[in-house]
Amino acid sequence: MTVDQIGTGARHPTVRLVAGVRALLAEHAGTAVWTMNPSDLVEQLPELATAMNELSGVQLQMLREADRHQVGDPLGFANTAGWWATTTRMTKSAARRQVVLAERLDDSAHEPTTAALVSGAVTVDQAAVILDATDALPTQLVEANLRREAEQHLVALAAHHDPGELKILGRRILDVIAPEVAEEHERKVLEREEQNAAATASFTMHHDGHGSMLGRFKVPVLAGEMLAKHLNAIAAPKHQAASGSLGERVSRPLRLGQAFTEYIETRAASAVPHAGGIAATVVVTMTMNDLLGGDKSATLDTGEAISASEARRLACEAGIIPAVLGTKSQVLDLGRKTRFHTEPQRIALALRDGGCVERHCDWPPSMCHAHHPVPWSKGGDTSIKNGMLLCPRHHSLAHDDRYQLKAAKNGKVTFSRRT
């Protein structure tokens, strides 16, 4: 049957479309494509790709209607995805993804992406990426008009980027259309992730019965970066050559395993903290305003980001080095580890405080951090007077903006949630 032979009594224009496409393909069957010249191939292949995008858009619209009418029910299928998988001979997971995508595209909020797909401007994979990026925008910060602007911007970018590149751009779309909103969103996300990471940190290890210990651990990203920096330094060829351990070339996991063993047997054993704390040399870059109390995130020299509140907490006890920037991103000051309480000062604090000074806490001095009541970043000196012992949990609360520290005359402190 040819296109001209298609009757006018078709029930719906889409039925005629499907019949027309099938008729044209039937007419084309047996045509020798190898007779096409290169210029036609260059011109027609993109046209065919666009047409396939358009047909995919129509197919998803039809699939959405099929799901709405539950066309698989009379045939005994549990759902539309099961019917679609059997009909098309695709996997159930692939069919389910198509049904879900069809439902998402049916949402009027995603009209820009739907229109782009039906017109052939984006592929199905690009459409899915755009929807994922816009749906991931925080509803409490991004209003509907801004969300639509973000989606339109990603649709425009789809003309020049594949789905993988588009996914990366989608993660930072707020930086383009609303930088101030992006900063607030990133701050909240980082603080939430850090709180969850601290609460869910874990470590397990056991004998394998063959002379080794096996283990798993989950730690916050900053602690992981500290460990990685130490192990990479030990595993570096220059270090191995200097220590006489550079031998046959081995895989990176084995080199890091050997480095971890050396770290435990030498570095860690000889650097056990006298009064708790974590020692590291990681550079945290942030502005002076944020060090003094701002909200923008700080950046580690490894490329990872941490919240400003987390950086201020670590600046009180851990061996991080803050690179403080001015308004033009020029380094104003590079902190030094001399701000930490010395061993004699820690002994004096232990004798005076007897452990964590929180009223109900019984952690001993050896497990506490030395906290600056007047922050070092705000001019507080490193002295016994400007020092108190806090256990790791209460030290975190002292640097958590959600809590307020109140000191009593007897030297004890309490924490209360701000309202």
C-alpha positions as CSV (number, residue, x, y, z in Angstrom):
1,M,0.0,0.0,0.0
2,T,1.3,3.5,-0.9
3,V,0.7,6.8,0.9
4,D,-1.8,7.8,-1.7
5,Q,-3.8,4.6,-1.1
6,I,-4.3,5.3,2.6
7,G,-8.0,5.9,3.2
8,T,-9.4,9.1,4.5
9,G,-11.5,7.2,7.0
10,A,-8.7,6.8,9.5
11,R,-9.9,7.2,13.1
12,H,-7.2,9.6,14.1
13,P,-4.4,11.6,12.4
14,T,-1.8,9.7,14.4
15,V,-3.2,6.5,12.9
16,R,-2.6,7.9,9.5
17,L,0.9,8.9,10.5
18,V,1.8,5.4,11.6
19,A,0.2,3.9,8.5
20,G,2.1,6.4,6.3
21,V,5.4,5.7,7.9
22,R,4.9,2.0,7.5
23,A,3.8,2.4,3.8
24,L,6.9,4.6,3.0
25,L,9.2,2.0,4.6
26,A,7.5,-0.8,2.6
27,E,8.1,1.2,-0.6
28,H,11.7,1.7,0.4
29,A,12.3,-2.0,1.1
30,G,15.0,-3.4,-1.1
31,T,16.4,0.0,-2.1
32,A,20.2,-0.1,-2.5
33,V,21.5,2.5,0.0
34,W,25.0,1.9,-1.3
35,T,24.1,3.8,-4.5
36,M,23.7,7.1,-2.5
37,N,26.5,9.6,-3.0
38,P,28.5,10.9,0.0
39,S,26.9,14.4,-0.1
40,D,23.4,12.9,0.2
41,L,24.5,10.7,3.1
42,V,26.0,13.7,4.9
43,E,22.7,15.7,4.3
44,Q,20.2,12.9,4.9
45,L,21.5,11.1,7.9
46,P,21.0,14.0,10.3
47,E,17.5,14.5,8.8
48,L,16.7,10.9,9.5
49,A,18.0,11.2,13.0
50,T,15.7,14.2,13.6
51,A,12.7,12.3,12.1
52,M,13.5,9.4,14.5
53,N,13.5,11.8,17.4
54,E,10.1,13.1,16.3
55,L,8.7,9.6,16.0
56,S,10.1,8.8,19.5
57,G,8.2,11.8,20.9
58,V,5.0,10.7,19.2
59,Q,5.6,7.1,20.5
60,L,6.0,8.3,24.1
61,Q,2.8,10.4,23.8
62,M,0.9,7.4,22.6
63,L,2.5,5.2,25.3
64,R,1.3,7.7,27.9
65,E,-2.3,7.4,26.6
66,A,-2.0,3.6,26.6
67,D,-0.9,3.7,30.2
68,R,-3.7,6.1,31.1
69,H,-6.2,3.6,29.6
70,Q,-4.4,0.6,31.1
71,V,-4.5,-1.2,27.7
72,G,-2.8,-4.3,29.2
73,D,-5.5,-5.0,31.7
74,P,-7.9,-6.9,29.3
75,L,-4.9,-8.9,28.1
76,G,-4.0,-10.0,31.6
77,F,-0.9,-7.8,32.1
78,A,-0.3,-6.4,35.6
79,N,0.6,-3.0,34.1
80,T,1.4,-1.1,30.9
81,A,5.2,-1.7,31.3
82,G,4.6,-5.5,31.2
83,W,2.4,-5.2,28.1
84,W,4.9,-2.9,26.4
85,A,7.9,-5.1,27.2
86,T,6.1,-8.1,25.7
87,T,4.8,-6.3,22.7
88,T,8.2,-4.7,21.7
89,R,10.4,-7.6,23.0
90,M,12.4,-5.2,25.2
91,T,13.4,-5.8,28.8
92,K,10.9,-5.0,31.5
93,S,13.2,-2.4,33.0
94,A,13.6,-0.6,29.7
95,A,9.9,-0.7,29.1
96,R,9.3,0.6,32.6
97,R,11.7,3.5,32.0
98,Q,9.8,4.5,28.8
99,V,6.5,4.4,30.6
100,V,7.8,6.6,33.4
101,L,9.4,9.0,31.0
102,A,6.2,9.2,29.0
103,E,4.3,10.1,32.2
104,R,6.9,12.8,33.2
105,L,6.8,14.4,29.7
106,D,3.0,14.6,30.1
107,D,3.4,17.1,32.9
108,S,2.6,20.6,31.7
109,A,5.6,21.8,33.7
110,H,7.9,20.0,31.2
111,E,6.3,21.4,28.1
112,P,9.6,22.9,26.7
113,T,11.2,19.5,26.7
114,T,8.2,17.7,25.3
115,A,7.9,20.2,22.5
116,A,11.6,19.9,21.7
117,L,11.4,16.1,21.6
118,V,8.3,16.0,19.3
119,S,10.0,18.5,17.0
120,G,13.1,16.4,16.9
121,A,15.3,19.0,18.6
122,V,16.4,16.6,21.4
123,T,16.8,12.9,21.7
124,V,15.0,10.7,24.2
125,D,18.2,10.4,26.3
126,Q,18.7,14.1,26.3
127,A,15.0,14.6,27.3
128,A,15.4,12.3,30.3
129,V,18.6,14.1,31.4
130,I,16.8,17.5,31.1
131,L,13.9,16.3,33.2
132,D,16.2,14.8,35.8
133,A,18.1,18.1,36.1
134,T,15.0,20.3,36.4
135,D,13.2,18.0,38.8
136,A,16.3,18.0,41.0
137,L,16.1,21.7,41.6
138,P,15.0,22.5,45.2
139,T,11.3,23.5,45.2
140,Q,11.7,25.7,48.2
141,L,14.3,27.8,46.5
142,V,13.4,27.7,42.8
143,E,10.0,29.1,41.7
144,A,8.1,27.7,38.8
145,N,9.1,30.5,36.4
146,L,12.8,30.0,37.2
147,R,12.5,26.2,36.9
148,R,11.0,26.7,33.4
149,E,13.8,29.1,32.5
150,A,16.3,26.4,33.5
151,E,14.6,23.8,31.4
152,Q,14.5,26.0,28.4
153,H,18.2,26.8,28.8
154,L,19.1,23.0,28.9
155,V,16.9,22.4,25.8
156,A,19.0,25.0,24.0
157,L,22.3,23.5,25.2
158,A,21.1,20.1,23.9
159,A,21.8,21.3,20.4
160,H,25.6,21.2,21.2
161,H,26.0,18.6,23.9
162,D,25.4,14.9,24.2
163,P,23.5,13.4,27.2
164,G,26.6,12.9,29.3
165,E,27.8,16.5,28.9
166,L,24.2,17.7,29.3
167,K,24.0,15.9,32.6
168,I,27.1,17.6,33.9
169,L,25.8,21.0,32.8
170,G,22.4,20.2,34.4
171,R,24.0,19.8,37.8
172,R,25.3,23.4,37.7
173,I,22.3,25.0,35.9
174,L,21.5,27.2,38.9
175,D,25.0,28.8,38.7
176,V,24.0,30.1,35.2
177,I,20.4,31.3,35.7
178,A,20.5,32.2,39.4
179,P,23.9,32.3,41.1
180,E,22.6,33.6,44.4
181,V,20.1,30.8,44.6
182,A,22.8,28.3,43.7
183,E,25.0,29.4,46.6
184,E,22.2,29.1,49.1
185,H,21.3,25.7,47.7
186,E,24.9,24.4,47.8
187,R,25.4,25.6,51.4
188,K,22.3,23.7,52.5
189,V,23.2,20.6,50.6
190,L,26.8,20.6,51.9
191,E,25.7,21.1,55.5
192,R,23.1,18.3,55.2
193,E,25.6,15.9,53.6
194,E,28.2,16.7,56.2
195,Q,25.8,16.1,59.1
196,N,24.7,12.8,57.6
197,A,28.3,11.8,56.8
198,A,29.3,12.5,60.4
199,A,26.3,10.6,61.8
200,T,26.8,7.5,59.6
201,A,30.6,7.2,59.7
202,S,31.5,3.5,60.3
203,F,34.5,1.2,60.4
204,T,34.6,-2.6,60.5
205,M,37.4,-5.1,60.1
206,H,38.0,-8.8,60.6
207,H,40.6,-11.5,60.2
208,D,40.4,-13.4,56.9
209,G,42.0,-16.5,58.4
210,H,45.1,-16.2,56.2
211,G,47.2,-13.6,58.0
212,S,45.4,-10.5,56.8
213,M,42.7,-8.1,58.1
214,L,39.8,-7.1,55.8
215,G,37.8,-4.0,56.4
216,R,35.3,-1.4,55.2
217,F,34.9,2.1,56.2
218,K,32.7,5.1,55.5
219,V,33.9,8.5,56.6
220,P,33.1,12.2,55.8
221,V,34.8,13.4,52.6
222,L,37.2,15.6,54.4
223,A,38.6,12.8,56.5
224,G,38.8,10.6,53.4
225,E,40.8,13.4,51.6
226,M,43.2,13.6,54.5
227,L,43.8,9.9,54.4
228,A,44.2,9.8,50.7
229,K,46.7,12.7,50.7
230,H,48.9,10.8,53.3
231,L,48.7,7.5,51.5
232,N,49.4,9.1,48.1
233,A,52.5,10.7,49.5
234,I,53.8,7.4,50.9
235,A,53.0,5.6,47.6
236,A,54.7,8.2,45.4
237,P,57.7,6.9,43.5
238,K,60.0,9.5,45.0
239,H,59.2,8.5,48.5
240,Q,59.6,4.8,47.7
241,A,62.9,5.4,46.1
242,A,64.1,7.4,49.1
243,S,63.0,4.7,51.5
244,G,64.5,1.9,49.4
245,S,61.1,0.3,48.8
246,L,60.8,1.0,45.1
247,G,60.7,-2.4,43.5
248,E,58.7,-4.2,40.8
249,R,55.8,-2.0,39.5
250,V,52.5,-3.1,41.0
251,S,48.9,-1.9,40.6
252,R,47.6,1.2,42.3
253,P,45.4,-0.7,44.8
254,L,48.4,-2.8,45.9
255,R,50.6,0.3,46.2
256,L,48.0,2.1,48.3
257,G,47.6,-1.1,50.4
258,Q,51.4,-1.1,51.1
259,A,51.3,2.6,51.8
260,F,48.4,2.1,54.3
261,T,50.4,-0.6,56.1
262,E,53.5,1.7,56.3
263,Y,51.2,4.5,57.5
264,I,49.9,2.4,60.4
265,E,53.2,0.9,61.4
266,T,55.2,4.2,61.3
267,R,53.4,7.5,60.7
268,A,50.2,6.8,62.6
269,A,52.0,5.0,65.5
270,S,54.5,7.8,66.0
271,A,51.9,10.6,65.7
272,V,49.2,9.4,68.2
273,P,47.5,12.6,69.4
274,H,48.2,13.5,73.1
275,A,44.7,14.9,73.6
276,G,42.6,13.8,70.7
277,G,42.1,15.8,67.6
278,I,42.9,15.0,63.9
279,A,46.1,16.1,62.4
280,A,46.3,16.9,58.7
281,T,47.7,19.4,56.2
282,V,44.8,20.2,53.9
283,V,44.4,23.7,52.5
284,V,41.0,25.2,52.7
285,T,40.4,28.2,50.6
286,M,37.7,30.7,51.7
287,T,37.2,34.5,51.9
288,M,37.9,36.4,55.1
289,N,34.1,37.2,55.5
290,D,33.2,33.5,55.4
291,L,36.0,32.6,57.8
292,L,34.6,35.1,60.2
293,G,31.0,33.9,59.9
294,G,29.8,33.8,56.3
295,D,27.7,31.1,54.7
296,K,29.6,30.4,51.4
297,S,31.2,27.0,51.0
298,A,35.0,26.5,51.3
299,T,37.1,24.6,48.8
300,L,39.8,22.0,49.6
301,D,42.9,21.9,47.6
302,T,41.8,18.5,46.4
303,G,38.8,20.1,44.6
304,E,36.1,19.0,47.1
305,A,33.8,21.4,48.9
306,I,32.9,21.7,52.5
307,S,30.6,24.1,54.3
308,A,31.9,27.3,55.9
309,S,30.7,26.1,59.3
310,E,32.6,22.9,58.9
311,A,35.8,24.8,57.9
312,R,35.5,27.0,61.0
313,R,35.0,24.0,63.3
314,L,38.1,22.3,61.9
315,A,40.2,25.5,62.1
316,C,39.7,25.4,65.8
317,E,41.3,21.9,66.3
318,A,42.5,20.1,63.2
319,G,45.7,20.7,61.2
320,I,44.1,22.4,58.3
321,I,45.7,25.5,56.7
322,P,43.2,28.3,55.8
323,A,44.2,30.3,52.7
324,V,42.2,33.4,53.4
325,L,41.2,35.4,50.2
326,G,40.4,39.0,49.8
327,T,37.6,40.5,47.7
328,K,39.7,40.0,44.5
329,S,40.6,36.4,45.4
330,Q,44.1,37.4,46.4
331,V,45.6,35.5,49.3
332,L,45.6,37.8,52.3
333,D,47.0,35.3,54.9
334,L,48.1,31.7,55.0
335,G,47.4,30.3,58.5
336,R,49.9,28.3,60.4
337,K,49.5,25.4,62.9
338,T,51.0,27.5,65.7
339,R,47.4,28.4,66.7
340,F,47.0,25.0,68.3
341,H,47.3,24.5,72.1
342,T,50.7,23.1,73.1
343,E,51.2,19.9,75.0
344,P,51.8,21.8,78.3
345,Q,48.7,23.9,77.7
346,R,46.6,20.7,77.1
347,I,47.9,19.2,80.3
348,A,46.9,22.4,82.2
349,L,43.4,22.3,80.6
350,A,43.1,18.6,81.5
351,L,44.0,19.4,85.2
352,R,41.6,22.4,85.3
353,D,38.6,21.0,83.3
354,G,38.9,17.3,84.1
355,G,37.4,16.4,80.8
356,C,34.6,17.7,78.6
357,V,33.2,20.8,80.2
358,E,29.6,20.2,79.0
359,R,27.6,19.9,82.2
360,H,26.3,16.3,81.6
361,C,29.3,14.9,79.7
362,D,31.8,12.5,81.3
363,W,34.4,12.2,78.4
364,P,38.0,12.1,79.8
365,P,40.6,14.7,78.8
366,S,42.5,12.3,76.6
367,M,39.5,12.0,74.3
368,C,38.7,15.7,74.1
369,H,39.5,18.6,71.8
370,A,40.9,22.0,72.9
371,H,38.3,24.6,71.9
372,H,38.8,28.4,71.6
373,P,35.8,30.1,73.2
374,V,36.9,33.3,71.4
375,P,37.6,31.8,67.9
376,W,41.1,31.9,66.6
377,S,39.8,33.3,63.3
378,K,38.3,36.3,65.2
379,G,41.5,37.2,67.1
380,G,41.2,34.8,70.0
381,D,44.7,33.8,71.3
382,T,45.9,30.3,72.0
383,S,46.1,30.3,75.8
384,I,44.8,28.4,78.8
385,K,42.4,31.2,79.6
386,N,41.0,31.1,76.0
387,G,40.6,27.3,76.0
388,M,38.3,24.6,77.2
389,L,38.0,20.9,76.7
390,L,35.1,19.6,74.7
391,C,34.4,16.0,73.4
392,P,34.1,15.6,69.7
393,R,30.3,15.7,69.7
394,H,30.1,18.9,71.8
395,H,32.9,20.5,69.9
396,S,30.8,20.0,66.8
397,L,27.9,21.7,68.5
398,A,30.1,24.6,69.5
399,H,30.6,25.3,65.8
400,D,27.0,24.5,64.7
401,D,25.0,27.7,64.1
402,R,21.9,25.8,65.1
403,Y,23.1,25.6,68.8
404,Q,24.0,28.2,71.4
405,L,26.7,27.7,74.0
406,K,26.1,29.1,77.5
407,A,28.9,29.2,80.1
408,A,28.3,29.0,83.8
409,K,30.5,30.4,86.6
410,N,31.7,27.0,87.6
411,G,33.4,26.5,84.2
412,K,30.7,24.2,82.9
413,V,28.8,24.9,79.6
414,T,25.4,23.9,78.2
415,F,24.1,23.8,74.7
416,S,20.6,24.7,73.6
417,R,18.8,24.6,70.2
418,R,18.3,28.0,68.8
419,T,14.6,28.8,68.1
